[in-house]
């Protein structure tokens, strides 16, 4: 069964429909043909939500990765406590924080640029 797309709002209606079920715009006749371009469509903001979620995931993964990398690189130099945890020196903690900050800034710029460049894919 064929379907008819509304020229005003873009909703796909049944082929037997005479007016759009969302906006009541006529699907056939001179009024429908005069307006072949969609009416004002509000751009979707879903890309912002996806970018925020990706940024949070990036922050958590990056923190774990940098901590683990620093732990592996400094195992020979660090002292191990009775619990098996490594005690970092203040210089090592500062280096971890610096690496995390730089990595987070670069990663967030990449994530937001990626989702911003693909924002037109989220338009409804």
KAJOZI-V816007 format. One record per backbone hydrogen bond with DSSP energy under -1.0 kcal/mol. CO is the residue of the C=O (numbers start at 1). NH is the residue of the N-H. E is the energy in kcal/mol with one decimal. If there is no record, write none. Layout:
co = <CO & CO>
nh = <NH & NH>
e = <E & E>
//
This chain:
co = <2 & 4 & 8 & 11 & 13 & 14 & 18 & 20 & 25 & 29 & 30 & 31 & 45 & 45 & 46 & 47 & 48 & 49 & 50 & 51 & 52 & 53 & 54 & 55 & 56 & 57 & 58 & 59 & 60 & 61 & 62 & 63 & 64 & 65 & 66 & 67 & 68 & 69 & 70 & 74 & 79 & 81 & 85 & 89 & 90 & 91 & 92 & 93 & 94 & 95 & 96 & 97 & 98 & 99 & 100 & 101 & 102 & 103 & 104 & 105 & 106 & 107 & 108 & 109 & 110 & 111 & 112 & 113 & 114 & 116 & 118 & 119>
nh = <15 & 13 & 39 & 6 & 4 & 17 & 27 & 24 & 20 & 33 & 34 & 35 & 48 & 49 & 50 & 51 & 52 & 53 & 54 & 55 & 56 & 57 & 58 & 59 & 60 & 61 & 62 & 63 & 64 & 65 & 66 & 67 & 68 & 69 & 70 & 71 & 72 & 73 & 74 & 78 & 87 & 84 & 81 & 93 & 94 & 95 & 96 & 97 & 98 & 99 & 100 & 101 & 102 & 103 & 104 & 105 & 106 & 107 & 108 & 109 & 110 & 111 & 112 & 113 & 114 & 115 & 116 & 117 & 118 & 119 & 121 & 122>
e = <-1.0 & -3.7 & -2.4 & -2.7 & -2.2 & -1.5 & -2.9 & -1.5 & -2.6 & -1.6 & -1.8 & -1.1 & -1.1 & -1.1 & -2.3 & -2.2 & -2.3 & -2.4 & -2.4 & -2.1 & -2.2 & -2.2 & -2.5 & -2.4 & -2.1 & -2.6 & -2.9 & -1.9 & -2.1 & -2.7 & -2.7 & -2.2 & -2.5 & -2.7 & -2.5 & -2.3 & -2.5 & -2.5 & -1.8 & -2.3 & -2.4 & -1.1 & -2.6 & -2.4 & -2.2 & -2.1 & -2.3 & -2.4 & -2.4 & -2.6 & -2.5 & -2.5 & -2.5 & -2.6 & -2.6 & -2.3 & -2.4 & -2.6 & -2.7 & -2.2 & -2.1 & -2.7 & -2.7 & -2.1 & -2.4 & -2.5 & -2.4 & -2.3 & -1.1 & -1.2 & -1.5 & -1.4>
//
